[in-house]
């Protein structure tokens, strides 16, 4: 009986061993980390800047814009996806934008005010290729008067409230072909017999070619020559 019990125990041991080898422990397999793909960042557009030399040369040769005026206009740009060194560009007059109380922040901000755009197109710095379209004609070639001519025009004012104006390149206002609005000389409606002197002198903002109602009184005077001398201080070639 002893050998049978021993045989039974041995068989049980073999059976347990077989069971142990038949079910190996589970192995934990980690998934490879996923690569995070960042979405492309939107281009940060720069503010208005001087017109690039390549574009300025195109304006002077193709549209006969005077080189000194090219230096006064401003340009907004954004990159073109077709080439590494290609840019879309829009050209405008900063003085005109200020007269209209419009802040031009970058290229796309002109979408809301397309009337400000003088020229629009693109250029490639690598190939030296430029394409610009004139969106509207800007009138910057205006006659400049002498001191004697200004005095004469002031003296021709006869009707109370009548006025004459002269574009300015320096002064307290903005806008207009010379960049700094206009000097407006008005025959005082209350003269004679009322308060004040014969002529009222003010600086006016200019939109397009006409002075607006937005004005700042400078002084009044009875002397046309005195006024003409003051007007001449800002009545010259554009500087801004």
Secondary structure, 3 states (H helix, E strand, C coil): CHHHHHHHHHHHHHHHHHHHHHCCCCCCCCCCCCCCCCCCCCCCCCCCEECCHHHHHHHHHHCCCCHHHHCCCEEEEEECCCCCCEEEEEEECHHHHHHCCCCCCCCHHHHHHHHHEEEEEEEECCCCEEEEEECCCCCCCCCCCCHHHHHHHHHCCCCCCCEEEEECCCCCCCECCCCECEEEEEECCCCCCCCCCCEEEEEEEEECCEEEEEEEEEEEECCHHHHHHHHHCCCCCCCC
